[in-house]
Amino acid sequence: MNFLPGMKTYIGIGITLFGTIAQAVGWDWWAAMSGDIESIANQVLQVIGLVVATVGRAVAKPKA
């Protein structure tokens, strides 16, 4: 898995923060469809971000 070398952890953290901040400030881009979809979409973003950050951290090579 060599996509985005050196950036997966930071991108994952950014995605997670985006979902968290969107939920905290009440951005309602999904609310036009349903209030539940907004909450689910933000939680999905958080989970995806955590997975990307975890994979990035797991495959990171220690700097010698």
N, C-alpha and C positions, 0 to 999 in steps of 0.2 A: 504494500500500500504506500505508494510514493506520490500521491497527489498533494499539492500545496506544501512542499517541504518546509518545515519550520513555522508554519502558520496555523495548523489545525487547532491547537489549544487556544490561541487567541481569538480565532474566528468563532470557535464554539462558545467561548466566554461571551463574546459580543452578541451572538444570537440569543444566548440565555438572558443576558441583560436586556436586550431589546424586548423580549417577551415579558420579562418581569416589569420593566418600566412602562410598557404599554398597558399592562394590567393595572399598575399602581396609579397612573395618571388618568385612566379611564378613556384611552383612545378607543373609539368605537367604530373602526372601519368595518367590522363584521356585524355590528349591531343592527344594521339595516335589515339583515336576514333574520336574525334571532339573537337574543341576549345570550343564550346558551352557547351559540356558535362562537361568540367572541371569547368567552372564557376557555372553551375547548381549544380554539386556535392559539391563544397565548400559551396555554399549557403545552400544546404540541411543540411550539417554538422552543419553550424551555427544555423539554425533553431532548429534542434534536440537538440543541446547543450543548447540553450536558454530554450527550453521546459523542459528538464531534470532539469536545474538549477532552473527554476521557480517552478516546482513541488517540488523539494527538499526544497526550501525556504518556500513554502506554508505549507508543512506538518511538518516543523521543530517545535519542542517543545521548548519553552523558558526555559533556564536554571534558576532554582530558586536559 
